[in-house]
Amino acid sequence: MKKIYKAFASNTVFANIVLVMVFMGGGLALTSMLRESSPQFSVDKINITVAYPGADPEEVEEGIVLKIEEALEGVESIKQYTTRASENIGSATVDVLEGADIGQVLDDIKSKIDAISTFPADAEKPVITEIVMKDSVMLLALSGDVSEKTLKSSAQRIRDEVRLLPGISQVELFGVRDYEISIEVSEEQLRRYGITLARVSAAIRSSSINLHGGTIRTSGEEIRIRTVGRKYSGEELAEVVVLADPNGELITLGRLATIRDGFTEDPINAVIDGVSTVFVMVFKTT
């Protein structure tokens, strides 16, 4: 080390050149360095959610949560997991061991959960995602003296346009409720036609689905048969036939119930200066 000091002391030109090169390297690194006020990082957590519409917490625990717990027991690199059973939905949060490949663990969990064939028939497809900390970079507020449906459709159009911009992939809406079709069945009408509520429910369920009918193969082509019957509006549901009497009269859902196209009853109320507002939030990604 002393020889290096002597070399610099005896050759000041070389020392100055080295010093200038150090400053130039530092300046170049400073201009090209990625700087973030809130760096994105992984929390090493995976979330599993399974919706079970119409089920109480006990049914969710028995039909969803316990089966998820059994599947997770065989997955390696899991530190611990926490499950939760609530009305209409069951969920689990998995903590992954530090240093483990979270992508591999996510794939293993998906394989285990997808292999469960004993979920209730009414349960929806499991949603399995890695929990990632997201940081917002921009917030757009859309407000106006218009209906909630018009405001939401306008915000959705803006969201889709913003998502098409270069470098943007995650855009979400806040302050809006989900669409919902409410069906209020008249008890008087049910008694009049001798129809049970279970029959009405079965008619709606069987008349609002898309079915795969198989495949027809010939020597020159392959034809896939599929019946498209899912209903997306109250007007379409009103035409569902619940009962056909011997005289040929069709009793439709519209005659038995009041059907409304609306929104869920979630307590969401976003306003700016007393005017209804929808927020379009842009998040940064890796």
C-alpha positions in Angstrom: 0.0 0.0 0.0 2.9 2.4 0.8 4.3 1.8 -2.7 1.0 2.9 -4.2 1.0 6.1 -2.1 4.6 6.8 -3.2 3.7 6.3 -6.8 0.9 8.8 -6.7 3.0 11.3 -4.7 5.8 11.1 -7.2 3.6 11.3 -10.3 0.9 13.9 -9.8 -0.2 13.9 -13.4 -1.2 10.2 -13.2 -2.9 10.9 -9.9 -4.9 13.7 -11.4 -5.9 11.5 -14.4 -7.1 8.8 -12.0 -9.0 11.3 -10.0 -10.8 12.7 -13.1 -11.7 9.2 -14.2 -13.2 8.5 -10.8 -15.3 11.7 -11.0 -16.4 10.9 -14.5 -17.4 7.4 -13.6 -19.4 8.6 -10.6 -21.2 11.3 -12.7 -22.0 8.7 -15.4 -23.4 6.3 -12.8 -25.4 9.0 -11.1 -27.2 10.0 -14.4 -28.0 6.4 -15.3 -28.9 5.1 -11.9 -32.6 4.1 -11.3 -33.9 6.2 -8.5 -37.2 5.5 -6.7 -38.7 7.2 -3.7 -40.6 4.0 -2.9 -38.8 1.0 -4.4 -40.9 -2.0 -5.4 -40.2 -5.2 -3.6 -41.7 -8.6 -3.1 -43.3 -9.4 0.2 -43.0 -13.2 -0.4 -46.7 -13.8 0.1 -49.3 -15.6 -2.1 -53.0 -15.1 -1.9 -55.6 -17.8 -2.7 -59.3 -16.8 -3.1 -62.3 -19.0 -3.9 -65.7 -17.4 -4.2 -68.7 -19.5 -3.0 -71.8 -17.4 -3.7 -74.7 -17.9 -1.2 -72.7 -19.9 1.3 -72.4 -19.0 5.0 -69.0 -19.1 6.8 -69.5 -22.7 8.1 -70.2 -24.0 4.6 -67.2 -22.0 3.2 -64.9 -23.5 5.9 -66.1 -27.1 5.2 -66.3 -26.9 1.4 -63.4 -24.5 0.6 -61.0 -23.7 3.4 -60.3 -27.2 4.8 -59.6 -28.5 1.3 -57.2 -25.7 0.6 -55.4 -26.4 3.9 -55.0 -30.1 2.9 -53.6 -29.1 -0.5 -51.0 -26.7 1.0 -49.6 -29.3 3.4 -47.8 -31.0 0.5 -46.1 -27.8 -0.9 -42.5 -27.2 0.0 -40.9 -23.8 0.9 -44.0 -22.6 2.7 -43.2 -20.9 6.1 -46.8 -20.6 7.2 -50.3 -20.0 6.0 -53.4 -18.3 7.3 -56.9 -19.2 6.1 -60.1 -17.3 6.4 -63.8 -18.3 5.9 -66.3 -15.6 5.5 -69.7 -15.3 3.9 -69.5 -16.1 0.1 -65.8 -16.4 0.0 -62.8 -18.5 1.4 -59.2 -17.3 1.2 -55.7 -18.2 2.3 -52.5 -16.2 2.6 -49.3 -18.1 2.3 -45.9 -16.9 3.6 -43.0 -18.2 1.5 -39.6 -19.0 3.1 -37.0 -16.4 2.6 -34.7 -17.1 -0.3 -37.1 -19.5 -2.0 -38.1 -19.1 -5.6 -41.6 -17.6 -5.2 -42.4 -18.2 -8.8 -41.8 -21.9 -8.4 -43.9 -22.0 -5.2 -46.7 -20.1 -6.9 -46.7 -22.8 -9.7 -46.7 -25.6 -7.1 -49.6 -24.1 -5.3 -51.6 -23.6 -8.5 -51.0 -27.2 -9.4 -52.2 -28.4 -6.0 -55.3 -26.2 -5.8 -56.3 -26.9 -9.4 -56.1 -30.6 -8.7 -58.9 -30.3 -6.0 -62.0 -31.9 -7.6 -64.2 -31.8 -4.5 -65.0 -28.1 -4.3 -68.7 -27.4 -4.2 -70.5 -27.3 -7.6 -71.4 -23.7 -7.0 -67.9 -22.6 -6.1 -66.1 -20.4 -8.6 -62.6 -21.0 -10.1 -59.8 -20.4 -7.6 -57.8 -17.1 -8.0 -54.1 -17.5 -7.0 -51.8 -14.5 -7.2 -48.6 -13.2 -5.7 -49.1 -10.3 -3.4 -47.0 -7.4 -4.8 -46.6 -4.0 -3.3 -47.9 -1.5 -5.9 -47.1 2.3 -5.9 -49.4 4.7 -7.6 -47.8 7.3 -9.9 -50.9 9.2 -11.1 -54.5 9.7 -10.1 -57.1 10.9 -12.5 -60.5 12.0 -11.1 -63.6 11.9 -13.3 -66.7 13.6 -12.0 -69.9 15.0 -13.3 -73.6 15.4 -12.7 -74.5 12.2 -14.5 -75.8 8.8 -13.6 -73.5 6.2 -11.9 -73.7 3.9 -14.9 -72.7 6.7 -17.3 -69.8 7.8 -15.0 -68.5 4.2 -14.6 -68.7 3.5 -18.4 -66.8 6.7 -19.1 -64.1 5.8 -16.5 -63.8 2.3 -18.0 -63.2 3.9 -21.5 -60.5 6.2 -20.1 -58.9 3.3 -18.2 -58.7 1.2 -21.4 -57.2 4.2 -23.4 -54.6 4.9 -20.7 -53.6 1.2 -20.6 -52.7 1.4 -24.3 -50.1 4.1 -23.7 -46.5 2.9 -23.9 -45.0 1.8 -20.6 -48.3 1.5 -18.7 -49.8 -1.9 -17.9 -51.7 -1.5 -14.5 -54.6 0.9 -14.4 -57.5 0.4 -11.9 -60.8 2.1 -11.0 -61.7 3.2 -7.5 -64.9 4.7 -6.1 -67.2 2.5 -8.3 -69.5 -0.4 -7.5 -69.7 -3.6 -9.3 -72.7 -4.2 -11.6 -75.5 -6.3 -10.2 -78.8 -7.6 -11.5 -81.4 -7.8 -8.6 -84.4 -10.1 -8.9 -87.2 -9.5 -6.4 -89.6 -12.4 -6.7 -93.3 -11.7 -5.7 -94.6 -14.1 -3.1 -98.1 -13.4 -4.4 -97.2 -14.4 -8.0 -95.6 -17.6 -6.8 -98.7 -18.6 -4.9 -100.9 -17.7 -7.9 -99.0 -20.0 -10.3 -98.0 -22.6 -7.7 -94.3 -22.1 -8.2 -91.6 -22.5 -5.5 -88.7 -20.2 -5.1 -86.3 -23.1 -5.7 -87.9 -23.7 -9.1 -87.3 -20.0 -10.0 -83.7 -20.3 -8.9 -83.2 -23.5 -10.9 -84.8 -21.9 -14.0 -82.4 -18.9 -13.8 -79.4 -21.1 -13.3 -80.2 -23.5 -16.1 -81.1 -20.7 -18.6 -78.1 -18.5 -18.1 -75.1 -20.7 -18.9 -72.8 -21.4 -21.9 -72.5 -25.1 -22.6 -69.9 -27.0 -24.6 -71.7 -29.6 -26.7 -68.7 -31.6 -28.0 -67.0 -31.9 -31.3 -68.0 -33.2 -34.7 -65.1 -34.5 -36.7 -65.2 -35.2 -40.4 -62.5 -36.1 -42.9 -62.0 -32.5 -43.9 -62.8 -30.4 -40.8 -63.6 -30.3 -37.1 -66.7 -28.5 -35.8 -67.1 -27.6 -32.2 -70.6 -27.3 -30.8 -71.3 -24.7 -28.2 -74.5 -23.3 -26.8 -74.4 -19.6 -25.8 -77.1 -18.8 -23.4 -75.7 -16.7 -20.6 -77.8 -13.6 -19.8 -76.1 -10.3 -19.2 -79.1 -7.9 -18.7 -82.4 -7.7 -16.8 -84.3 -7.6 -20.1 -82.7 -11.0 -21.1 -83.5 -12.5 -17.7 -87.1 -11.4 -17.9 -87.6 -13.7 -20.9 -86.5 -16.8 -19.0 -89.3 -19.4 -18.9 -90.0 -20.6 -15.4 -93.2 -22.7 -16.1 -95.2 -23.8 -19.1 -98.8 -24.8 -18.2 -100.8 -27.4 -20.1 -102.6 -24.7 -22.1 -99.3 -23.6 -23.7 -99.0 -20.4 -21.6 -95.4 -19.5 -20.7 -94.8 -18.1 -17.3 -91.6 -16.0 -17.6 -89.4 -14.6 -14.9 -90.6 -11.1 -15.8 -94.1 -11.9 -14.7 -93.0 -13.3 -11.4 -90.4 -10.8 -10.3 -89.2 -7.2 -10.5 -85.8 -7.2 -12.2 -83.4 -4.2 -12.0 -80.1 -3.6 -13.7 -78.0 -1.8 -11.0 -75.1 -2.0 -8.7 -74.1 -3.8 -5.6 -74.9 -2.4 -2.2 -71.3 -1.7 -1.2 -70.9 1.5 0.8 -68.8 3.3 -1.8 -69.2 7.0 -2.0 -66.5 9.0 -3.7 -67.2 12.7 -4.2 -65.4 15.9 -5.1 -67.1 19.2 -4.2 -70.3 17.2 -3.6 -70.2 15.7 -7.1 -70.0 11.9 -7.7 -66.4 10.9 -8.8 -64.6 7.9 -10.1 -60.8 7.6 -9.7 -58.5 6.2 -12.4 -55.3 5.2 -10.7 -52.1 4.4 -12.6 -49.6 2.1 -10.9 -45.9 1.6 -11.6 -44.6 -1.9 -12.3 -41.2 -3.5 -12.5 
